[in-house]
Structure formats: C-alpha cells, structure tokens
Amino acid sequence: MGAVSHEAINQLKTLMDQVDGRLKRTFQNVHQGYKAETLERFLKARDGSVPKAHKMLLDSLKWRLENGIDDILSKPIVPTNFYRGVRDSQLIGVSGYTREGLPVFAIGVGLSTFDKASVQYYVQSHIQINEYRDRVILPAATKKTGRYVGKCVKILDMSGLKLSALNQIKLLTAISTIDDLNYPEKTITYYIVNVPYVFSACWKVVKPLLHERTRLKVQVLQGSGRDELLKIMDYSALPHFCQRDGSRSSRRGVNTTEDCFSLDHPFHQQLYNYMKKQSGNCAPTRPLKHGSVHVEMPLADIKKAEICRTLESELKRFHSQDDLTRLHDIQISD
C-alpha cells in the first residue's frame, strides 16, 4: 500500500499510549525516538488497518519481553572461534552505504551452509544483527545524514546456490517469519545477484505467491549487478561479490577485511566488540558463558507455508529433472 494516513498513525499512537510500563520500555528500544515512523511501519505491514497493526505491535512487544530481546546485545556468542564458525556459515554483513545514506546489507544466500552451530545460535545471531542495525547503525546514519534513516538496502548473492539449500528452508522460514512479525518494513529494496538457473526456475513459481508489497521490493539484476548498483552507491560500498562482474562471488582470494561476511571485517568487529562491552556493563563480575539464547520461533503464516511448500516441490521437481539430464547426458542451457 502507499502512504499511511496521519489519522491512522494518531489512532495507533493513542492505543499504544495505554500499554503498561514494561511494554512501553521495550517499545522505546523499537522506536528509538521515532515513534510515528515506527507506527507507520506496522500499519503498512497490516495494510493500514489500525486494529491489526495494534495487535501485531502488541504481539511483537510481548515476544520481545518473553525472549529477552532488549538484552540480547549483551549476550555475545562465545568463544570467539565458535562465533567465527557461525559467521563463516551464516553469511551476512554491511558493505557500506548508498548515496542517500542507507546501510547496504549483503547476504550470501547461496554459500551459507548453517552447519557450524545449532539452529538457536543462527537465530540469536540474526536477531542480534537486527537489533544492532536498529539501535546503532540506523540512528548513526540518521545523525550523519541529518534526516531520519529507518530502512536499509539488501543485496542477496545467489552464487553457489544448490539443491541442498532445500535442507535449510525451515530455518530460513523461521528467521523470515521473525522478521515479518517483529521487524516489518525495514528493507526498501532487495537486489538479487549472481542468479543460477535453479533460482530462476524457482522464482517463476514463487513470485506470483508473494504479497504485491514484497514483489515490488525485489529486483533481480543481471550478473553481479555491479552496473545497476553503482547508480545508487559508490564502488567502495559494493559487496565484494559485486565488484567484479562475472566473478560469481567466490570468497577465495578476497582479503578478510574486505569480505563483509568475515568476522575480521570492520562491521563484524564493531558489532562483536559492542556486544562484549554491553555484556561487561550488564554483568562485570560474571564470565561469559558458552550457550545460545533460546528464542521462541513463531509459526509461519498460511501464505508463507504455501510458498515454502511450493518452493520445496519445485526444487524436488528440478532435482528429478536434473537427475534425468545427467542420466541421459543431455545439456540444458540457461
């Protein structure tokens, strides 16, 4: 939908002014002083319906309280070598900013393996990055640009995407559902690059099932997407997998300080040091304990479940066709 009316924002604000103190405190961590803009995000996520947006926001605040989300940035994943394994298997990072000052998040969809830790560690890490984005990165961008910055750009690298990705659908659906219900409307555009044939085949099937609001945010770019992305950001802000067209995104040969997925990259160093500092501020006499933070993962809604079933079916069908192709040694071109 388009812009949300001021009347709807004011109605939702009146309802939120009536919540109890605990909910108000966690809501402050959500809106970071930009209450109207936050209410607008939840209203957009519920097509402008005040009652539905109110329920969604209340459910989200209760989820935060029940799962200790306000304190999650004081619970770094330790030890460092273990966290490095999480970072090397859950590829996400910040490569820079667009010319408008929006942070650029890079996500290595195709090469993420999620095989170095339990599901809870990956969920914890994902939420920590969300919270760091909302509490640190976006407020800093707002201060730097002199205007409110509440969204980011995401570049999804599909290099290396294989049919084995089918094994991660449940985890990715859980993470996506957490984002949909608790961090709505935080991404202005999803750019998808380095697209292999398997993605193209699945995208044709899944695209019609997506909400129009989501569909309009997705842009599938040619190759590494470098030329298109340079229209909105400088070369230095491009993720490493977009800097060389046709490179197909391999991480080999990339300096770890330039690889925005690496724990050695400045973004991850700042994030990890921030969490360790917060941990010291909260409990200076207690050593950090090895163990994940258990976060309740909500069930996907009917629409998302339908998309997952369709994607799973399409991947299996593609797999069967691929097996037949290899059996008969038939070449299929892109």
Order of alpha helices (4+ residues) and beta strands (2+ residues): alpha-alpha-alpha-alpha-alpha-beta-beta-alpha-alpha-beta-alpha-beta-alpha-alpha-beta-alpha-alpha-alpha
